Each structure stands twice: as C-alpha cells, then as structure tokens.
Amino acid sequence: MPTDPVGRFLAVLEPHRREAVAGMPRGEQERLAAAWEEELGSGDELDTLDELSPPAAEAEAARRVMDREG
C-alpha cells in the first residue's frame, strides 16, 4: 500500500477515476489528495464508517471529492 497521500488517494479511487487522476499534473493530484484527507477528517458520518471499515470510508471520501470536482 502506498504511503504518500497521492498514492493512497489513487489506490482508493474507482479504476476509471484513477486513470483520469493519474493523467493529471502532480500539483492537481496533490490538491485532490489533500481534499480527500480533509474529507476523511471532517466527515462525521465517515467516522462511523471508518470504525466499521476503514477502506470503505476512504473510498467514500474519494468518491465525494471526485463528485465535487465534476
């Protein structure tokens, strides 16, 4: 499992979104990864999901970030 934020973010994305983000400039990838980490830390309902399934919480946070991006 990757340890850097961008690698971790890419790992939890759906395959079609992973390809799109992987093709972006590094700065944009870092911005999205930071938004993902912020979403993980601020989502109250994600706290409950994180207790049950950390991978599911990470995937849900990634989905939310990408949905906001359009």
C-alpha angles and dihedrals in degrees: 000000000000117000102200116087095243092049092048091048093049091049094059098044123103110260096254091048092045090057092049094049093043088059093054125096114273092249091057091047089052091049092052092046090052090050089050092052090048090050090051091052098044105040108100093192088049089061090065092044090048090057090053099038123357093191091053091050091050092049092048092050090050091050091052093050093049093045089055090051090059 
